[in-house]
Amino acid sequence: MAAGSRRTVVAWTLYDFANSAFAAIIVTAIFPPYYTDLVVGNAEGLGDRWWGRLVSTSMVLVAVASPVLGGIADHAGARKPFLVGFTAAAVASTALLATVGPGMVVWGFVIGVAGFVTFEAAVVYYNAYLPRIASPERLGRVSAAGFAVGYAGSLVAFVAAYPFARAELYTACFLTTAVQFGVFAAPALLVLPGDARHPVPLGTAIARGFRETLATLREIVRHPERRQMLRFLLAYFVYEDGVNTVITMSGVFARTTLGFAFADLILLFLVVQITALLGSVAWARATDRRGPKLVVAVTLVQWLGVTTLAYFVTEKWQFWIVAVFAGSGLGAIQAASRTFMATLVPREREAEFFGFYSLVGKTGAILGPLLFGEVSHALAGDQRAAIFAVGSFFLIGLALLARVRAGGPTA
């Protein structure tokens, strides 16, 4: 790979290092139990219900906006400006979470939704760069490298937040996350190339984006050449809902059901990130040589086992084992899914189709959190039943994946 290409790939992977701080602290470890327990109060699952609504509302907004934003970026030559703008907004929202205190339920809801939406919107443009910066035979390895570096970023975020969590200065955790996000996103924002095509006026691009979003949807549903993409996206829609729900609810489950302290949660998810990093690296070559479909199928079986085991866990040490088991499959399924989609996307339409990829993934993050929150609240805070119900997403996703006639070796 030429030096310039290596520099671009390194900058691209550093963005994963940056935004993984948000995923680690805001999505997974600290903000969910902070909001459910200390801001709302989780008596009889009320905090679970509010958190489920926050996540689902965010994903509805992302799902509606993602394909349109992708189409606009393709036509207006605004892929990079959109990446810069949404990243800046996500960093600012992360910092503003430090202003959320006990009882500020609505304010926490609003800032949380703003952070989730801008974070996910930026990822649309970040993902769309993958087919542009990596050759087809290296897609799996570059994708896995991004996730591996991302999990390293999560480790750094946990280490930075740990002393504040031990001192019960939880809002300081959100500030350190904002700093890491902003600083390490900068190389990608500076180095990644702009669009080669000639830009058109933004208004025209918006109109085209809406029209072509519907056209793309019709193409995916009706065109014979997109049949395997449609089947993959249906499977992804279901199983990604389960993955996202476990990610966003696991900290709440550990805190409420098993009594983990906030500092213990950081150590728990620190271990998860290490195993996730190792898992993404371990499966990278297999993704290229054996194909992303095989990797996704194996890890779906693994995730089904995670939700089943979580139902029976009664001691903290048992949940540590389950967390390691989950982490080893987390990086693999995310990297392999992104590679799977990259093999199906037509050239020069990356942002448009990765917008749909984000649409499907985030639409598939709506039902799971709602299901968890409503089951927990309906059963007076029974989170075991709630997490067990989430396992159905992996079982159905595995059945749908079996129908996909694609996802073979990329090398």
N, C-alpha and C positions, 0 to 999 in steps of 0.2 A: 504494500500500500504506500502511495506517495506521501511525503512528509505533510503536505497540505491536507490530504485526506485524513491522515492520522490525527492531525490537530483538530479537524472538524469533528471527528468521532469522539475524541477526548472531551471536547467542549460539550458535545451532545450528551455524553454519559454523565458529565458533571451536573447537568440539569437534573438528572435523576437523583444525584447526591443532594441537591438543594431541596427539591420538592418532597423528597422522602422524609424530611424533617416534619413537614406538615402532616404527612400520612401517619408518621409515628406518634407524634404528640397530640395533634388535634383530632385526627380521625380515630385513633386506636387507644392510646394509653391513658392520657391525662384528661383531656377535655370531656370525653364521654362520661366517665364517673364523676368528674367535677360538676358537670351540668346536671346530671341525674340526681346525685346525692346532695350536693352543697347548694346548688342554685335552685333546683325545683324541689328536691326532697323525694325519696323513692319509696315512701310508704305505700304498700299495696300496688306497686308497679306504676305509680303515677309518673315518676321520672322516666321509666322505660317508655311509657306512652309518648311523652313529650320528645324524648330523644329519637324515637322511631319516626315521629312526625317531622322533626327537623331534617333528618337524613332523607326521608322520602320526598319532602318538599324540594329539597336541594336537587335531588336526582330528577324530579319532574322538570324543573327549570332547565337543567343541563340537557336532558333528553330532547326537549323542545328546541333548544338553541343550537345544539352541536352540529347537526347536518346543515343548517342554514349558514352558520358561521364558517363551516368548511367550504361550502360552495362560494360564499362571498370571498374568502381568501383566495380560492383558485382563480376567480375572475378579476378581482381588483388588484392582484399582485400584492396582497396585504398579509400574507401568511406570517411574516416575521413581525410586522407592527402589531398584529393581534397577539402574538406570543408575548411580546414585550408588555403590551397594555394589560392583558389579563394577569400576567405574572406580577406586575406592580400592584394591581388591585388585590391579589391574593396575599401578598406580603403585608400590605396595609391592613387588611381584614384580620390577619393573624395577630398583628400587634394590638389591634383594637379589642381583641378578646380579653386582654389584660384589664379592661374597664368593666368586665362583667363580674358582679358580685352576688352573694346570696340573695335570693328573692327577685333578682332581675331576670325573670323567666323570658319575657318578651324580647328584651334587649339582647339577651344571649341567643335567643332563637334567630333574630334578625341578622346579627353579626356572624353567627355560625353558618346560616344559609349563604350569606354573601361570600364567606371564605370558601365554603364547599364549591359553590358555583364557579367562582373565578379560578380556583385551583383546577377544577375539572375542565373548564373551557380551555385553559392554557395547555392542558395535556393533549387536546385534540391536535393542536399545531405542532407540539413536540413529537407526537407519534407519527405525524405525517412526514416528518423529515427522514424517517428510517429508510424507506426505499430509495431516497435521494442520496444518502451518504454511504450506503453499503451495497456491494455487489450481491447478486442473487445467491451465490454460493456461501456468502458470509452473513446473510440475514439473521440466521439463528444465533450465531455467536455474538454479533453486535447487539442484538436485542437482549440476549442474556447478560452481556457485559453491562448494559444500561441498568438492568435490574440488580445485578451484583453490586455495582457501584452505589446504586440506590440504597441497598440494604446496609452498605457501609455508612452511608449518610444517616440512616436511621440509628445506627450504633452511636455515631457522634452526637446526634440529637438527644439520645437517652442519657449519655454520659454528661452532657451539658445541663440537662434538666434535673438529674438525680439529686444534687445537693440542695436545690430549691424545693424539690418534693419532700425531702427529709425534713427540711425546715418549715414545711407547710406553707411555703411562699409559691402557691400554685400559679398565680398570674405571671410570675417571673419566668416560668417555663414557657409561656406563650411568647414572651419577648425574645428569649434566646432562640426560639424556633423561627421567628420572623427574621432575626439577624442572619441565621444560617441560610434560610431560604433566599434572601436577597443577595448575599455575598456570593454564594456558589452558583446562582443562576446567571450571574453577570457574564461569565465566559461564553455561554451559549448565546446570550442575547447580543454579544459583540461579534462572535465568530461565525455562527451559522449563516449560510448564504441567503440573500434575498431571492425573490422570484425573478426568473429570467424573462417571463412574458411581459408585454406592455400593460401597465395598469389601465383600468377604465374608471370613470367617475364612480364614487362610492354608491350613489343612489342607483345608478344603473346596475352595479354589482349586486346590490341588495335585491333588486327586482329579479335579476337573473338567478340569484341564489335561491329565492323562494320557488321560482318556476322549476329550476333544475333539481331542487330537492325532491319535489314531487315526481319529476321525471326519473330521477335516480331510484326512488322507491319503486316506481312502476317497473323500471328495468330489472331491479333485483328480484321482484316478485314474478315477473312475466317472462323475462328473456331466458331462453334455454342455456346460454353461456353463463348465466349467473345462478343457475340452479344449485350448484354446490355451495356457492357463497350464501344463498338463502338458507340452505340446510344448516350450514355452520353457524350462521347468525342466530337461528332459532335455538340451537343447542347452547350457544354462548349466552343468549338472553336468559336462559333458565339457570345454568350452573353459575354464571357470574353473579346472579342474585344471591345465591347461597354463599359464595366467597365473600362478597361485599358485606353481607349481613354478619357473618362470623367475625370479620375484621372490625366492624363498627360496634358490635355488641359484646365481644369477648372481654373487654376491659370492664364493662358494666357487670357482666356475669361473674367475673373473678372477684370484683369488689363487693357485690351485694350477696351472692350466694355463698362464696367461700371466704369472705372476710379479708381479702388482700388489702394491705395499706397501699397508699399511692406510691411510696418508694418501692414497695415490693412489686407493684405493677410494672414499674420501669425495668426492674431486674428481669421480670418474667418476659417482657417483650424484647428486652435486650437479647435474651437467649433465643427467642423466636426469630429475630432478625439475623442472628448468626447462622442458625440452621437454614433460614430462607436463602441467605447468601450462598451457603454451601450447596443447597438444593438447586439453585439456578445455574451455578457453575457446573455441577455434576451432570445435569441434563442437557447442557448446551450442545455438546457434540452429537448426542443422540437425537436432538431436535433436527439437526441438519441431516444426519445419516440414516436415521430410522423414521423421521418425519414427525411433525408437531402433533398429528392426530394420535399417535401411540402415546406420546408423553401426556397429552391432555387426558386420555382415557385412564391411564394408570393413576394419575394424580386425583382424578374424580373418585375412584375407588378409595383412595387414601382419605379424601375429605369426607366421604360418607362414613368412614370409620371414626373420624374425628368427632362428628356430631353424635354418633352413637355412644362413644366412650364418655363424652362430656355429660351425657344424661346420668351415667352411673357414678361419676366422680363425687366423693364425699370429703376427701382430704386435700389440702393444698399440694402436698407432694405428688399426688396423683394427677392434678391438673398441670403440674410442671411437665410430666411425661407427655400428656396430651398436647401441650403447647409445642414441645419439640417435634412431635409427630406432624402437627399442623404446619409448622414453619418449614419443614423440609419439603413440603409440597406446594407452598405458597409461591415462591419465586418461580418454580418450574411451570406451574399452570399459567401464570401471568405472561411469562416470556414466551412460552409455546403458543399461547393464544394469539399474541401479537404477531408472531411469525406466521402462524396459520393464516391470519387475515392478510398479511403482506404478500403471501403467495397467490392470493386471489384478486388483488387489486390491480386494475389496468393502469398502465403508466400514464403520467401526466394528470391523473385524477385522484392523487393520493389524499389530499386534504378532504375532498368531497366524500370519498368512501371511508376514510378513517373518521370523518364526522358521523357517518352512519354506524361505524363500529362503536364509537363513544355513545351514540344514541341508544344502541341496543344494550350496551353494557350498563348504562346509567338508568335506562328504563327498567332493566333487570336488577336495579338496586332499589326499586320502589316498593315492591311487594314484600320482600324479605324483612326489612326493618319494621314495616307496619305489622306483619304477621307476628314477629317476635314481641313487639310492644303490646299488641292487642291480646295475644295469648297470655302473656305475663300478667297484664292488668285484669283480664277476665278470670284468671285463676289465682287472684290475690297475691301476685308476685312470684308465681312458680316459674322461674327461669329455666329449670331443667326441661320442662315440657316445651317451653318456647324454643330452646336450642335444638331439641330433638325434632321438632316440626320443620326446622330449617333443612334438615338432612334430605327431605323429599326433593329439594331442588337439585341435589347432586345425582340422585337416582334417575330422575326424569331427564336431566341433561345428558347423562351417560347413554340412555336409550336413544335420544335424538342424535347424539354424535355418531352412533353406529350407522346411521343412514347416510352420512357424508361420504362421498366418493372422491375425496381429495385429502390433502394433508400428508402426502408421502414425502420421501426424502427431498431436501432442497439442494443438497450437495451434488 
